[in-house]
Amino acid sequence: MKAVFIVVFIAIFLAGCQTTKPMYEYEDYAESFYSLKKEGGEETAVQWKTSLESIVEKSKAKAVRVPPGVYANLGYIHLKVNNNEGAITFFEQEKAIYPEATKFMDNLIKKAKAKG
């Protein structure tokens, strides 16, 4: 009886220690965004864009979804520098992964098309 109890306890303990795969790869998203808002400037904006692109690449490498808003932010960066086609591509990607953002992304796509 005691042996059965020990085996059951160990099985429950090991099952409780199992880790789950993260849904997203955020990397340094929060830190880089904070730096952008706090410091501003061209160098920080480039770091923000590089951080977002790195999140996309690492998400693909780890086979996890790109976090919500990353493609939208990349689209906005492209829209600000008048790369309307690039912006639309990123807005479409955001919309494909997160259908709940469709209305918002459609509005941004409409702005990008009107701007270009």
Backbone as JSON Lines, residues from 0, in Angstrom:
{"i":0,"aa":"M","n":[0.83,-1.19,0.0],"ca":[0.0,0.0,0.0],"c":[0.87,1.26,0.0]}
{"i":1,"aa":"K","n":[1.89,1.21,0.8],"ca":[2.8,2.35,0.89],"c":[3.5,2.59,-0.45]}
{"i":2,"aa":"A","n":[3.88,1.52,-1.13],"ca":[4.56,1.63,-2.43],"c":[3.63,2.24,-3.47]}
{"i":3,"aa":"V","n":[2.36,1.86,-3.45],"ca":[1.38,2.41,-4.39],"c":[1.23,3.91,-4.15]}
{"i":4,"aa":"F","n":[1.16,4.29,-2.89],"ca":[1.04,5.7,-2.53],"c":[2.24,6.5,-3.04]}
{"i":5,"aa":"I","n":[3.43,5.96,-2.9],"ca":[4.65,6.64,-3.34],"c":[4.66,6.78,-4.86]}
{"i":6,"aa":"V","n":[4.27,5.72,-5.56],"ca":[4.25,5.76,-7.03],"c":[3.23,6.8,-7.51]}
{"i":7,"aa":"V","n":[2.04,6.82,-6.9],"ca":[1.01,7.79,-7.28],"c":[1.49,9.21,-6.98]}
{"i":8,"aa":"F","n":[2.11,9.41,-5.83],"ca":[2.62,10.73,-5.46],"c":[3.68,11.21,-6.45]}
{"i":9,"aa":"I","n":[4.59,10.33,-6.83],"ca":[5.65,10.7,-7.78],"c":[5.04,11.03,-9.14]}
{"i":10,"aa":"A","n":[4.07,10.26,-9.58],"ca":[3.42,10.51,-10.87],"c":[2.72,11.87,-10.88]}
{"i":11,"aa":"I","n":[2.02,12.17,-9.8],"ca":[1.34,13.47,-9.69],"c":[2.36,14.6,-9.64]}
{"i":12,"aa":"F","n":[3.42,14.42,-8.89],"ca":[4.45,15.43,-8.78],"c":[5.11,15.72,-10.12]}
{"i":13,"aa":"L","n":[5.45,14.67,-10.85],"ca":[6.09,14.86,-12.15],"c":[5.14,15.48,-13.17]}
{"i":14,"aa":"A","n":[3.88,15.14,-13.11],"ca":[2.89,15.74,-14.02],"c":[2.73,17.22,-13.72]}
{"i":15,"aa":"G","n":[2.83,17.6,-12.47],"ca":[2.7,19.0,-12.09],"c":[3.9,19.83,-12.48]}
{"i":16,"aa":"C","n":[5.03,19.21,-12.71],"ca":[6.25,19.92,-13.07],"c":[6.39,20.14,-14.57]}
{"i":17,"aa":"Q","n":[5.5,19.58,-15.34],"ca":[5.6,19.71,-16.79],"c":[5.36,21.17,-17.2]}
{"i":18,"aa":"T","n":[6.22,21.68,-18.05],"ca":[6.06,23.06,-18.51],"c":[5.34,23.07,-19.84]}
{"i":19,"aa":"T","n":[4.66,24.18,-20.1],"ca":[3.95,24.32,-21.37],"c":[4.74,25.24,-22.29]}
{"i":20,"aa":"K","n":[4.58,25.01,-23.56],"ca":[5.25,25.83,-24.56],"c":[4.58,27.22,-24.57]}
{"i":21,"aa":"P","n":[5.38,28.3,-24.59],"ca":[4.78,29.63,-24.62],"c":[4.01,29.87,-25.92]}
{"i":22,"aa":"M","n":[2.94,30.66,-25.82],"ca":[2.15,30.96,-27.0],"c":[2.87,31.91,-27.95]}
{"i":23,"aa":"Y","n":[3.64,32.83,-27.38],"ca":[4.28,33.86,-28.19],"c":[5.73,34.01,-27.79]}
{"i":24,"aa":"E","n":[6.49,34.61,-28.69],"ca":[7.89,34.95,-28.42],"c":[7.97,36.47,-28.37]}
{"i":25,"aa":"Y","n":[7.95,37.03,-27.16],"ca":[7.95,38.49,-27.01],"c":[9.33,39.1,-27.02]}
{"i":26,"aa":"E","n":[10.34,38.33,-26.7],"ca":[11.72,38.79,-26.65],"c":[11.81,40.07,-25.81]}
{"i":27,"aa":"D","n":[12.32,41.17,-26.37],"ca":[12.46,42.43,-25.6],"c":[11.45,43.47,-26.09]}
{"i":28,"aa":"Y","n":[10.27,43.04,-26.44],"ca":[9.22,43.91,-26.98],"c":[8.94,45.1,-26.06]}
{"i":29,"aa":"A","n":[8.67,44.82,-24.8],"ca":[8.3,45.89,-23.85],"c":[9.46,46.87,-23.63]}
{"i":30,"aa":"E","n":[10.65,46.34,-23.47],"ca":[11.8,47.2,-23.2],"c":[12.11,48.12,-24.38]}
{"i":31,"aa":"S","n":[12.05,47.55,-25.59],"ca":[12.37,48.38,-26.76],"c":[11.28,49.42,-27.02]}
{"i":32,"aa":"F","n":[10.04,49.07,-26.76],"ca":[8.95,50.04,-26.94],"c":[9.07,51.16,-25.9]}
{"i":33,"aa":"Y","n":[9.41,50.79,-24.67],"ca":[9.59,51.79,-23.62],"c":[10.71,52.75,-24.0]}
{"i":34,"aa":"S","n":[11.82,52.22,-24.5],"ca":[12.94,53.08,-24.92],"c":[12.52,54.03,-26.03]}
{"i":35,"aa":"L","n":[11.74,53.52,-26.98],"ca":[11.27,54.36,-28.08],"c":[10.44,55.53,-27.55]}
{"i":36,"aa":"K","n":[9.53,55.24,-26.64],"ca":[8.66,56.3,-26.12],"c":[9.4,57.24,-25.18]}
{"i":37,"aa":"K","n":[10.35,56.71,-24.42],"ca":[11.08,57.54,-23.45],"c":[12.12,58.42,-24.13]}
{"i":38,"aa":"E","n":[12.9,57.82,-25.03],"ca":[14.02,58.53,-25.62],"c":[13.7,59.13,-26.99]}
{"i":39,"aa":"G","n":[12.88,58.43,-27.76],"ca":[12.57,58.91,-29.11],"c":[13.81,58.89,-29.98]}
{"i":40,"aa":"G","n":[13.74,59.56,-31.09],"ca":[14.91,59.67,-31.96],"c":[15.01,58.56,-32.98]}
{"i":41,"aa":"E","n":[15.81,58.82,-33.99],"ca":[15.98,57.91,-35.12],"c":[16.62,56.59,-34.7]}
{"i":42,"aa":"E","n":[17.66,56.66,-33.86],"ca":[18.36,55.45,-33.45],"c":[17.44,54.51,-32.67]}
{"i":43,"aa":"T","n":[16.64,55.06,-31.79],"ca":[15.71,54.25,-31.01],"c":[14.61,53.67,-31.9]}
{"i":44,"aa":"A","n":[14.17,54.41,-32.9],"ca":[13.16,53.91,-33.84],"c":[13.71,52.74,-34.65]}
{"i":45,"aa":"V","n":[14.98,52.83,-35.03],"ca":[15.61,51.73,-35.76],"c":[15.72,50.5,-34.85]}
{"i":46,"aa":"Q","n":[16.07,50.7,-33.59],"ca":[16.16,49.6,-32.64],"c":[14.78,48.95,-32.45]}
{"i":47,"aa":"W","n":[13.73,49.76,-32.4],"ca":[12.37,49.25,-32.24],"c":[12.0,48.37,-33.45]}
{"i":48,"aa":"K","n":[12.29,48.87,-34.64],"ca":[12.0,48.1,-35.86],"c":[12.79,46.8,-35.87]}
{"i":49,"aa":"T","n":[14.06,46.86,-35.52],"ca":[14.91,45.67,-35.47],"c":[14.38,44.68,-34.45]}
{"i":50,"aa":"S","n":[13.93,45.17,-33.32],"ca":[13.36,44.31,-32.28],"c":[12.11,43.59,-32.78]}
{"i":51,"aa":"L","n":[11.23,44.32,-33.48],"ca":[10.02,43.71,-34.02],"c":[10.35,42.65,-35.06]}
{"i":52,"aa":"E","n":[11.3,42.95,-35.93],"ca":[11.71,41.99,-36.96],"c":[12.33,40.74,-36.33]}
{"i":53,"aa":"S","n":[13.07,40.93,-35.25],"ca":[13.67,39.81,-34.54],"c":[12.59,38.94,-33.9]}
{"i":54,"aa":"I","n":[11.57,39.56,-33.36],"ca":[10.45,38.81,-32.77],"c":[9.79,37.94,-33.83]}
{"i":55,"aa":"V","n":[9.59,38.49,-35.01],"ca":[8.98,37.73,-36.1],"c":[9.85,36.53,-36.46]}
{"i":56,"aa":"E","n":[11.14,36.76,-36.62],"ca":[12.06,35.67,-37.0],"c":[12.13,34.59,-35.93]}
{"i":57,"aa":"K","n":[12.24,34.99,-34.66],"ca":[12.34,33.99,-33.59],"c":[11.02,33.25,-33.4]}
{"i":58,"aa":"S","n":[9.91,33.93,-33.62],"ca":[8.6,33.26,-33.54],"c":[8.5,32.18,-34.6]}
{"i":59,"aa":"K","n":[8.94,32.52,-35.81],"ca":[8.92,31.53,-36.89],"c":[9.85,30.36,-36.58]}
{"i":60,"aa":"A","n":[11.02,30.66,-36.05],"ca":[12.0,29.61,-35.73],"c":[11.48,28.68,-34.64]}
{"i":61,"aa":"K","n":[10.74,29.23,-33.69],"ca":[10.21,28.42,-32.59],"c":[8.82,27.86,-32.9]}
{"i":62,"aa":"A","n":[8.32,28.16,-34.08],"ca":[7.0,27.68,-34.52],"c":[5.89,28.11,-33.57]}
{"i":63,"aa":"V","n":[5.94,29.39,-33.15],"ca":[4.86,29.98,-32.36],"c":[4.31,31.18,-33.12]}
{"i":64,"aa":"R","n":[3.09,31.58,-32.76],"ca":[2.49,32.73,-33.44],"c":[3.24,34.0,-33.1]}
{"i":65,"aa":"V","n":[3.28,34.89,-34.06],"ca":[3.84,36.22,-33.82],"c":[2.87,36.91,-32.86]}
{"i":66,"aa":"P","n":[3.38,37.57,-31.81],"ca":[2.49,38.2,-30.84],"c":[1.57,39.24,-31.47]}
{"i":67,"aa":"P","n":[0.4,39.45,-30.87],"ca":[-0.54,40.44,-31.4],"c":[0.1,41.82,-31.46]}
{"i":68,"aa":"G","n":[-0.13,42.5,-32.56],"ca":[0.34,43.87,-32.71],"c":[1.7,44.03,-33.35]}
{"i":69,"aa":"V","n":[2.49,42.97,-33.42],"ca":[3.84,43.1,-33.96],"c":[3.78,43.44,-35.45]}
{"i":70,"aa":"Y","n":[2.99,42.69,-36.22],"ca":[2.87,43.0,-37.65],"c":[2.21,44.37,-37.84]}
{"i":71,"aa":"A","n":[1.26,44.72,-37.0],"ca":[0.61,46.03,-37.11],"c":[1.61,47.15,-36.86]}
{"i":72,"aa":"N","n":[2.47,46.98,-35.87],"ca":[3.5,47.99,-35.59],"c":[4.49,48.09,-36.74]}
{"i":73,"aa":"L","n":[4.88,46.96,-37.3],"ca":[5.79,47.0,-38.45],"c":[5.12,47.71,-39.63]}
{"i":74,"aa":"G","n":[3.83,47.44,-39.83],"ca":[3.09,48.13,-40.89],"c":[3.06,49.63,-40.67]}
{"i":75,"aa":"Y","n":[2.85,50.03,-39.42],"ca":[2.8,51.45,-39.11],"c":[4.16,52.12,-39.35]}
{"i":76,"aa":"I","n":[5.23,51.41,-39.02],"ca":[6.57,51.94,-39.28],"c":[6.76,52.17,-40.78]}
{"i":77,"aa":"H","n":[6.33,51.22,-41.58],"ca":[6.45,51.35,-43.04],"c":[5.54,52.46,-43.57]}
{"i":78,"aa":"L","n":[4.38,52.6,-42.98],"ca":[3.46,53.65,-43.4],"c":[4.04,55.04,-43.14]}
{"i":79,"aa":"K","n":[4.75,55.18,-42.01],"ca":[5.35,56.46,-41.67],"c":[6.43,56.89,-42.65]}
{"i":80,"aa":"V","n":[7.09,55.93,-43.28],"ca":[8.16,56.27,-44.23],"c":[7.67,56.15,-45.67]}
{"i":81,"aa":"N","n":[6.36,56.17,-45.85],"ca":[5.71,56.13,-47.16],"c":[5.96,54.85,-47.96]}
{"i":82,"aa":"N","n":[6.23,53.77,-47.28],"ca":[6.32,52.46,-47.93],"c":[4.93,51.82,-47.78]}
{"i":83,"aa":"N","n":[3.99,52.31,-48.55],"ca":[2.6,51.9,-48.4],"c":[2.38,50.43,-48.72]}
{"i":84,"aa":"E","n":[3.05,49.92,-49.73],"ca":[2.9,48.5,-50.07],"c":[3.4,47.61,-48.94]}
{"i":85,"aa":"G","n":[4.54,47.96,-48.37],"ca":[5.07,47.21,-47.23],"c":[4.13,47.28,-46.04]}
{"i":86,"aa":"A","n":[3.56,48.45,-45.8],"ca":[2.61,48.63,-44.7],"c":[1.4,47.73,-44.89]}
{"i":87,"aa":"I","n":[0.87,47.73,-46.1],"ca":[-0.32,46.92,-46.39],"c":[-0.01,45.43,-46.18]}
{"i":88,"aa":"T","n":[1.17,45.01,-46.59],"ca":[1.56,43.61,-46.41],"c":[1.54,43.22,-44.93]}
{"i":89,"aa":"F","n":[2.11,44.07,-44.09],"ca":[2.13,43.78,-42.65],"c":[0.72,43.85,-42.05]}
{"i":90,"aa":"F","n":[-0.08,44.81,-42.48],"ca":[-1.45,44.9,-41.97],"c":[-2.25,43.66,-42.35]}
{"i":91,"aa":"E","n":[-2.04,43.16,-43.56],"ca":[-2.72,41.94,-44.01],"c":[-2.28,40.73,-43.17]}
{"i":92,"aa":"Q","n":[-0.99,40.67,-42.84],"ca":[-0.49,39.56,-42.02],"c":[-1.12,39.61,-40.62]}
{"i":93,"aa":"E","n":[-1.22,40.8,-40.06],"ca":[-1.84,40.95,-38.73],"c":[-3.29,40.48,-38.79]}
{"i":94,"aa":"K","n":[-3.97,40.89,-39.83],"ca":[-5.38,40.54,-40.01],"c":[-5.56,39.03,-40.18]}
{"i":95,"aa":"A","n":[-4.64,38.39,-40.89],"ca":[-4.73,36.94,-41.12],"c":[-4.54,36.14,-39.84]}
{"i":96,"aa":"I","n":[-3.63,36.59,-39.0],"ca":[-3.35,35.86,-37.76],"c":[-4.38,36.18,-36.68]}
{"i":97,"aa":"Y","n":[-4.82,37.43,-36.64],"ca":[-5.75,37.88,-35.6],"c":[-7.0,38.47,-36.26]}
{"i":98,"aa":"P","n":[-7.96,37.62,-36.63],"ca":[-9.16,38.1,-37.32],"c":[-9.95,39.14,-36.53]}
{"i":99,"aa":"E","n":[-9.79,39.15,-35.24],"ca":[-10.49,40.14,-34.41],"c":[-9.99,41.56,-34.7]}
{"i":100,"aa":"A","n":[-8.84,41.68,-35.35],"ca":[-8.29,42.99,-35.69],"c":[-8.67,43.43,-37.1]}
{"i":101,"aa":"T","n":[-9.54,42.67,-37.76],"ca":[-9.87,42.93,-39.17],"c":[-10.35,44.34,-39.41]}
{"i":102,"aa":"K","n":[-11.28,44.81,-38.62],"ca":[-11.85,46.15,-38.85],"c":[-10.76,47.22,-38.72]}
{"i":103,"aa":"F","n":[-9.95,47.12,-37.7],"ca":[-8.87,48.09,-37.49],"c":[-7.85,48.02,-38.63]}
{"i":104,"aa":"M","n":[-7.45,46.81,-38.99],"ca":[-6.47,46.65,-40.07],"c":[-7.04,47.12,-41.39]}
{"i":105,"aa":"D","n":[-8.31,46.86,-41.65],"ca":[-8.94,47.34,-42.89],"c":[-8.92,48.86,-42.97]}
{"i":106,"aa":"N","n":[-9.13,49.53,-41.83],"ca":[-9.05,51.0,-41.8],"c":[-7.64,51.48,-42.12]}
{"i":107,"aa":"L","n":[-6.64,50.8,-41.56],"ca":[-5.25,51.17,-41.83],"c":[-4.88,50.89,-43.28]}
{"i":108,"aa":"I","n":[-5.37,49.78,-43.81],"ca":[-5.12,49.46,-45.23],"c":[-5.74,50.52,-46.13]}
{"i":109,"aa":"K","n":[-6.93,50.96,-45.78],"ca":[-7.61,51.99,-46.56],"c":[-6.78,53.3,-46.52]}
{"i":110,"aa":"K","n":[-6.25,53.66,-45.35],"ca":[-5.41,54.85,-45.23],"c":[-4.14,54.72,-46.08]}
{"i":111,"aa":"A","n":[-3.53,53.52,-46.03],"ca":[-2.31,53.31,-46.79],"c":[-2.56,53.41,-48.28]}
{"i":112,"aa":"K","n":[-3.69,52.88,-48.74],"ca":[-4.02,52.94,-50.16],"c":[-4.33,54.38,-50.58]}
{"i":113,"aa":"A","n":[-5.0,55.12,-49.71],"ca":[-5.33,56.52,-50.03],"c":[-4.06,57.38,-50.05]}
{"i":114,"aa":"K","n":[-3.13,57.04,-49.18],"ca":[-1.89,57.79,-49.08],"c":[-0.99,57.54,-50.29]}
{"i":115,"aa":"G","n":[-1.08,56.34,-50.87],"ca":[-0.19,55.97,-51.96],"c":[-0.87,56.16,-53.26]}
